[in-house]
Amino acid sequence: MEVDILLVGAGPASLACALHLCQLVRRHNQAVEQGGQGGNRLEIPSLMVIEKGREIGAHAFSGAVVDTRGFDELLEGFEGEQVPYDGPVTDDALYLLSQTGSFRSPITPPPLKNHGHQVASLGRIVRWMAELCEKNGVDVFPEFPAVELLYEGNRVIGARIGDKGRDREGRPKANFEPGLDVQAKITVLGEGPRGTLTLQAQRRLELDAGRQPQIYAVGTKEVWQLARPVQPGVVYHTLGYPLGTREFGGGFIYTFHDNLIHVGFVVGLDYADPTTDSQRLLQQFKAHPFVSDILEGGKPVAYGAKAIPEGGYYAMPRPYADGLLIVGDSAGCLNSQRLKGIHLAVKSGMLAAETILDSLIREDASAEVLKGYVDRFEKSWAHQELWKVRNFRQSFQRGFWRGMVHAGLQFVTGGRGLFDPMPIQAGHTLMTRYTQPAAGEVTHPLPAPDGKLSVDKLTDVYYSDTAHEENQPCHLKVLDLDICINRCTYEYGNPCQHFCPTQVYEILRLDGENRLQINFANCVHCKTCDIMDPYQIIVWTPPEGGGGPGYRNL
Ligand SMILES: Cc1cc2nc3c(=O)[nH]c(=O)nc-3n(C[C@H](O)[C@H](O)[C@H](O)COP(=O)(O)OP(=O)(O)OC[C@H]3O[C@@H](n4cnc5c(N)ncnc54)[C@H](O)[C@@H]3O)c2cc1C
C-alpha cells in the first residue's frame, strides 16, 4: 500500500502533524491560486495515521493539565472547533508530605503554577482530534500496530503493520490476516515514550550519537468517582511521602466535572531499590491521610500506567533522517519540571508538518530537507522552554536535596547551573543489588488491599480494561531466560515482579525450580520493563492490533 505521509501512533503529536499539514497545503494552494505565492499547486497528499489501540484514545494516558499554547496555535484556521477540555484550573498548590502530615507550600513554584491552563482527559482530546482529521480527509486506522520500519538502504520508506491471527507458536489461525507494508514518502513516528520503531531507527541510524541517554519515569493513576460534589479544576502536586530523599517523583491530584478525581503517582526510573513498585507507591500515596480524606467515600473506576521521557533537551535524539521525522514523546519533547508534554507534542507535530510541506513543494524527502524540522524547532518557543530546563532532571539523579540546590541555581542562570551539560546515567544502571530484609523487617508498609482505598494489581488491571487475545505470540521477549533465573534472582531479586505495575512478570516455584511466568495479557503498554530491566534483556514489541488497555477518558 502506498501513501504520501504515514504517521505512526494516534497521540497528540501525530494528529497535530496531520491536521496542520492539511491546513498548510490548503493555505499554500489558496496562495498559489490568488497569485500571492510562486510555485505550483500541490496535490492533496494522502495521509494515514495508524494506532495500535482497539480504538483511538484506548491507549491515551496522561495527567492531564494542558498548557493551551499548542492547541491555540493549531486551531487557528479551524474555525468553530474547540478542544474538549474538562475546564480551567480553579486552584493549584504544592503540598509537602511526611509519613502522616502535610504542609501546603505558601508559594507554588512557578513551574507548577497552573492558573490559565486547562484540566483535560487526553483520551477525549485525541478522539476529537482523530474525528477532525477524518473530516479533513486523513485516514485514521486503529488496531494497526507498526512493528518495523521499511528501508531502502538507510532511507526510510514506510512501516510494516503486524500480522493478526497467529497462535502462540506463531502459526496462522483461521482468522489470520497478514500485516500490510505501507510505503510512504515520509514516515512520522509519534509512538509516545520508548517507541518501538523509534528505537529501531535510533540504533540503525545512530540518531542518539552524541546525545545523553534518555531517562524515564513511570506514572500510575486511578480515577475515582466520588458521591459528594467535587469542585472541578483543582490541581495539587505533592513531594515527599511515600518516596525517600533518593528517588525523584511525586503525586498529583486533579479534579474533574462529574465528581471525578484523578489521583496519580510518578517515580523516576533511575531508583536504586530493586523492590520499587510504582503501583504500590500509588497505594501508599492514597493511604496518606491528606489523600485518603480527599478520596473518602469514593471508589476507583479506572487505572493506567505509562512511561514519561524525562531526559530533556540533551537526551533528544536527532529527529530526522532520509524519509523520517520523529515527534512528541518519541523525540523526548517533554518538560519534566512541569510534568507537561502535550503542548510540546502538538508543537513538534506542527513543526514537522511545516517541514513536510517544504518537502512536498521541493519534491525531496531527503535528510537535507527534513533537517529543516530541527531549524524550525530551534527557533520556536518549544526550544526556549526545553532549553531553560535542559539540566533539570539530571540534577536529581544524586538525590532530592542536591537536586533542589542545582535546580535553584539553574533557575537563576537560565538553565545553565554549575555544570552544563550535567552528566546523567541510564536509569537501569543505578539499580543496586538486592538484599534480603532482616527477619521481621517491613520494608514497604502498605495497608492490605481492602477493595476500598487500597487496590491490588490485578484489580487495577481490571479497572484498566486491558485485554489481549491470549492465543498469540507473547509480545514481551525475554532474550535470555537463564539470566532471569540464574543471575537476576540472586543479584537483583527479579525486580520485574515489582517494577511492572500490572503483574505481568511472576517468578513461580515449580518442582523445586524457579520459573518466570509472563502474563502478557495484563500488559498496559507502559514500557517500564523494557526500560528498567537491569540486564536490558526484555524487549517490548507491539502485540497484534487492538490488544492492550481500553482506557476511557484517562
Ligand atoms: C502519568 C502522566 C501524567 C502526565 N501529565 C501530563 C500533564 O498533566 N500535562 C501534560 O501536558 N502532559 C502530561 N503528561 C505527558 C503527556 O501525556 C505526553 O507528553 C503526551 O501524551 C505525548 O504525546 P505523543 O503524541 O508524543 O504520545 P502519546 O500520547 O504517548 O501517543 C502515542 C500513541 O502511539 C501509539 N503507538 C505507539 N507505538 C505504536 C506502534 N508501533 N504502532 C501503532 N501505534 C503506536 C500509542 O498507542 C499511543 O496511542 C503525562 C504523562 C504521564 C504518563
The ligand as a MOL file (V3000), in Angstrom:
LIG
                    3D

  0  0  0     0  0            999 V3000
M  V30 BEGIN CTAB
M  V30 COUNTS 53 58 0 0 0
M  V30 BEGIN ATOM
M  V30 1 C 1.1790 9.9630 34.4660 0
M  V30 2 C 1.3800 11.0140 33.4200 0
M  V30 3 C 0.9540 12.3070 33.6680 0
M  V30 4 C 1.1400 13.2890 32.6980 0
M  V30 5 N 0.6300 14.5360 32.9370 0
M  V30 6 C 0.7000 15.4720 31.9790 0
M  V30 7 C 0.0660 16.7200 32.1710 0
M  V30 8 O -0.5700 16.9620 33.2010 0
M  V30 9 N 0.1730 17.6400 31.1720 0
M  V30 10 C 0.8600 17.3940 30.0120 0
M  V30 11 O 0.9280 18.2620 29.1420 0
M  V30 12 N 1.4730 16.2060 29.8130 0
M  V30 13 C 1.3960 15.2340 30.7610 0
M  V30 14 N 1.9760 14.0070 30.5420 0
M  V30 15 C 2.7620 13.7900 29.2980 0
M  V30 16 C 1.8800 13.6450 28.0710 0
M  V30 17 O 0.8840 12.6870 28.2910 0
M  V30 18 C 2.7290 13.2550 26.8660 0
M  V30 19 O 3.7910 14.1580 26.7390 0
M  V30 20 C 1.9240 13.2520 25.5700 0
M  V30 21 O 0.8520 12.3500 25.6590 0
M  V30 22 C 2.8240 12.8700 24.3950 0
M  V30 23 O 2.0680 12.7830 23.2130 0
M  V30 24 P 2.5780 11.8770 21.9830 0
M  V30 25 O 1.6270 12.0920 20.8870 0
M  V30 26 O 4.0070 12.1370 21.7550 0
M  V30 27 O 2.4950 10.3730 22.5220 0
M  V30 28 P 1.3280 9.5290 23.1560 0
M  V30 29 O 0.3070 10.3890 23.7760 0
M  V30 30 O 2.0070 8.5280 24.0200 0
M  V30 31 O 0.6580 8.7710 21.9320 0
M  V30 32 C 1.3510 7.7750 21.2130 0
M  V30 33 C 0.3430 6.8480 20.5480 0
M  V30 34 O 1.0580 5.9890 19.6780 0
M  V30 35 C 0.5610 4.6700 19.7840 0
M  V30 36 N 1.6420 3.7750 19.3630 0
M  V30 37 C 2.8190 3.5750 19.9750 0
M  V30 38 N 3.5770 2.7220 19.2840 0
M  V30 39 C 2.8550 2.3650 18.2020 0
M  V30 40 C 3.1190 1.4980 17.0980 0
M  V30 41 N 4.2880 0.8730 16.9660 0
M  V30 42 N 2.1440 1.3240 16.1600 0
M  V30 43 C 0.9400 1.9860 16.2660 0
M  V30 44 N 0.6560 2.8180 17.2970 0
M  V30 45 C 1.6060 3.0140 18.2370 0
M  V30 46 C 0.1980 4.5510 21.2520 0
M  V30 47 O -0.7320 3.5040 21.4610 0
M  V30 48 C -0.3800 5.9420 21.5410 0
M  V30 49 O -1.7590 5.9910 21.2990 0
M  V30 50 C 1.8010 12.9880 31.4760 0
M  V30 51 C 2.2240 11.6810 31.2190 0
M  V30 52 C 2.0110 10.6890 32.1700 0
M  V30 53 C 2.4280 9.2770 31.8700 0
M  V30 END ATOM
M  V30 BEGIN BOND
M  V30 1 1 1 2
M  V30 2 1 2 3
M  V30 3 2 2 52
M  V30 4 2 3 4
M  V30 5 1 4 5
M  V30 6 1 4 50
M  V30 7 2 5 6
M  V30 8 1 6 7
M  V30 9 1 6 13
M  V30 10 2 7 8
M  V30 11 1 7 9
M  V30 12 1 9 10
M  V30 13 2 10 11
M  V30 14 1 10 12
M  V30 15 2 12 13
M  V30 16 1 13 14
M  V30 17 1 14 15
M  V30 18 1 14 50
M  V30 19 1 15 16
M  V30 20 1 16 17
M  V30 21 1 16 18
M  V30 22 1 18 19
M  V30 23 1 18 20
M  V30 24 1 20 21
M  V30 25 1 20 22
M  V30 26 1 22 23
M  V30 27 1 23 24
M  V30 28 2 24 25
M  V30 29 1 24 26
M  V30 30 1 24 27
M  V30 31 1 27 28
M  V30 32 2 28 29
M  V30 33 1 28 30
M  V30 34 1 28 31
M  V30 35 1 31 32
M  V30 36 1 32 33
M  V30 37 1 33 34
M  V30 38 1 33 48
M  V30 39 1 34 35
M  V30 40 1 35 36
M  V30 41 1 35 46
M  V30 42 1 36 37
M  V30 43 1 36 45
M  V30 44 2 37 38
M  V30 45 1 38 39
M  V30 46 1 39 40
M  V30 47 2 39 45
M  V30 48 1 40 41
M  V30 49 2 40 42
M  V30 50 1 42 43
M  V30 51 2 43 44
M  V30 52 1 44 45
M  V30 53 1 46 47
M  V30 54 1 46 48
M  V30 55 1 48 49
M  V30 56 2 50 51
M  V30 57 1 51 52
M  V30 58 1 52 53
M  V30 END BOND
M  V30 END CTAB
M  END
